[in-house]
Amino acid sequence: MTALAPAPRRLRSWITLLVVVACGGAGNMQAYGHGEPMQIGYVVATNTLAVTPTAYDYFDTAENFTFFPGVGLRTTYPGFTRTDDLPADATVSLRFLSPLAYWNVVTGTANPLPESVATVSVIKDLSTMSLIDAAGITGTNPLPMTTFVGEPGEHYHFPAYRLTDPDAAFGLYGLWAEALVTGPNFAGGAANPSAPFLIVLNYGITDEDQYHIGAARLAAVPVPEPSTLALCGAAFAAAGWRWRHSLVRRRDRRPRS
């Protein structure tokens, strides 16, 4: 199980999660000092978003998925912070790029990584969420997050991440995404998407060395090109059609009484 964190940190985590659940993610939640956030910046010369780090490799057991009665396994880590370079009134979204990757201690440094049977839901509110599993991405994608309106350094935990339970297994779960942005202070009203970055979500890994090994393995999984994702989606759709068609044919062949 996850290690207990000092009471003040756990209390802040509980409050953050309860606000997400109670409010459904409505409105921007400003909070400082929550873990090590993803930094969202902007490169004026290329009109492109810049998100760092490119792989969220920050070990803190207080950020692990935690089970909340009536809610399930949830966390709001990592959060996102606006840097000095990101213009005000920037409305940011996340677009997820690849199926859910999974690593556990038994895997070690083996390659390829095992696929998880779990699903991670990234929740903006109760009706707006992205769902990522080993087969791909469904739901809302891109997922709207928030509009940065204040001073540089704004820090938000607008998405909540939920891991399916009881199917979920201990280990690290990886989500590849890119950030999108619109706003009046960008050329043409929008910037080019960021380079892909990896969100690492921790469920039950309490050894820091193991965590960093797993995060490195997840970061080594290549991000599919958009054309590859489209082909995968078409393949899944065709497989589903063939399965349904075969069921209909078998049903029609049954002797009638």
Secondary structure, DSSP 8 states (H G I E B T S, - for coil): ------HHHHHHHHHHHHHHHHHTT-S--B-SS-SS-EEEEEEGGGTEEEEE-SB-----GGGS-EEETTTEEEE--S-EEE-TTS-TTEEEEEEE-S--EEE-GGGTT-SS----S-EEEEEEETTEEEEEETTEEEESSSEEEEEE-SSTT-EE---EEEE-TTT--SEEEEEEEEEEEE-TTSGGGB-B----EEEEEEES---HHHHHHHHHHHHTS----HHHHHHHHHHHHHHHHHHHHHHHHHHHHS---
